[in-house]
Amino acid sequence: MEKLQKASEIIKARTASGEYKNQYCVLAQEDLDGRLTAAVITPSKADGIRQLTFCSGFESNWAKRARRDNRAAVCFDSETYSITLRGKLEVLTDDSSKRENWYNGLENHFSGADDPNYCVLKFTTEKYNLFVDWEETQGEFA
């Protein structure tokens, strides 16, 4: 449980409101042509390692991919740790989720939390592989 807690703290620090300078991770999905693709994205919020949210455009490739095939993987990496999560992505468009996940910087892409093209991608972890404090831990959630 100690490694799960440490991984949770690392992820929280890497969100949009976190303390780390590099507030991003890699999000991997199956592309629309059936091939794997990965790109860097900023997580807006985190609930431990169990759930993460990302902000995107409803017509973005991320959202299109999630609507087609909701399987995804997320990786946080540095010289001292590697946190890999596998799970499912859900596209949220409700006003509450959009307001709750809005952060400074999104105004460069959207007119506000009520922008019809703005959506939230909710990632729910099913399996994890953590390399923290030079030890590997694997597991899954039921």
Disulfide bonds with the S-S distance in Angstrom:
none
